[in-house]
């Protein structure tokens, strides 16, 4: 079990940590509200918010991770008989006579 703070300096250090965390949580809340406002703006300009979220998620990935996920998605869709819904499937359909 952790013993409670026994000295003033330890208590002050703990208080400082708590206050910093509180400040960061407040900032996070403010940023979260700003992000919501931007998404509302995205929607008001006719963009699909779900797709914008997907784009944001993809942009966070390394290029090789993104390619790997896209290949797996194509593989799964193909296994489910949905190959024509993939970029490769659409390209094949365009080339077919």
C-alpha positions as MATLAB code, in Angstrom:
seq = 'XXXXXXXXXXXXXXXXXXXXXXXXXXXXXXXXXXXXXXXXXXXXXXXXXXXXXXXXXXXXXXXXXXXXXXXXXXXXXXXXXXXXXXXXXXXXXXXXX';
ca = [
       0.000    0.000    0.000;
       1.234    3.508   -0.815;
       1.770    5.713    2.195;
       0.225    9.198    2.209;
       2.460   12.193    1.677;
       4.479   12.859    4.816;
       6.207   16.137    3.987;
       5.072   19.516    2.782;
       7.268   19.287   -0.311;
       5.749   15.932   -1.238;
       2.248   17.304   -0.741;
       3.096   20.354   -2.852;
       4.520   18.128   -5.594;
       1.335   16.038   -5.573;
      -0.810   19.170   -5.656;
       1.199   20.432   -8.615;
       0.629   17.177  -10.513;
      -3.098   17.278   -9.800;
      -3.391   20.911  -10.916;
      -1.477   20.208  -14.138;
      -3.736   17.259  -14.922;
      -6.815   19.384  -14.234;
      -5.501   22.072  -16.562;
      -4.866   19.525  -19.328;
      -8.334   18.030  -18.862;
      -9.873   21.480  -19.187;
      -7.837   22.122  -22.347;
      -8.879   18.755  -23.729;
     -12.521   19.637  -23.114;
     -12.112   22.969  -24.907;
     -10.358   21.318  -27.853;
     -13.075   18.675  -28.017;
     -15.685   21.411  -28.325;
     -13.676   23.093  -31.080;
     -13.444   19.797  -32.972;
     -17.234   19.373  -32.679;
     -17.654   22.866  -34.112;
     -15.405   22.023  -37.066;
     -17.379   18.835  -37.755;
     -20.590   20.881  -37.703;
     -18.984   23.211  -40.220;
     -17.920   20.230  -42.349;
     -21.509   19.003  -42.363;
     -22.902   22.469  -43.149;
     -20.717   22.566  -46.266;
     -22.215   19.298  -47.500;
     -19.388   16.936  -46.638;
     -20.108   13.509  -45.145;
     -18.818   13.566  -41.560;
     -18.380    9.781  -41.428;
     -16.142    9.883  -44.480;
     -14.141   12.807  -43.087;
     -13.583   10.771  -39.906;
     -12.379    7.840  -42.037;
     -10.007   10.131  -43.921;
      -8.614   11.422  -40.629;
      -8.124    7.850  -39.416;
      -6.350    6.856  -42.649;
      -4.088    9.918  -42.557;
      -2.804    8.807  -39.143;
      -1.563    5.519  -40.606;
       1.826    4.976  -42.139;
       1.574    4.386  -45.918;
       2.482    0.706  -45.587;
      -0.121    0.187  -42.840;
      -2.756    1.856  -45.009;
      -1.871   -0.332  -48.004;
      -2.015   -3.427  -45.828;
      -5.470   -2.493  -44.524;
      -6.733   -1.735  -48.033;
      -5.439   -5.108  -49.285;
      -7.106   -6.924  -46.395;
     -10.354   -5.059  -47.008;
     -10.295   -6.041  -50.690;
      -9.583   -9.631  -49.718;
     -12.470   -9.741  -47.241;
     -14.898   -8.082  -49.645;
     -13.869  -10.510  -52.364;
     -14.438  -13.450  -49.999;
     -17.932  -12.099  -49.339;
     -18.691  -11.801  -53.043;
     -18.391   -8.028  -52.951;
     -15.280   -7.760  -55.171;
     -16.942   -5.270  -57.493;
     -17.119   -2.839  -54.566;
     -13.323   -2.673  -54.361;
     -11.066   -0.395  -56.429;
      -9.510   -3.462  -58.037;
     -12.927   -4.885  -58.825;
     -14.094   -1.609  -60.375;
     -10.943   -1.421  -62.500;
     -11.489   -4.982  -63.693;
     -15.096   -4.201  -64.579;
     -14.008   -1.154  -66.617;
     -11.571   -3.283  -68.639;
     -14.036   -6.082  -69.284;
     -15.489   -6.122  -72.822;
];
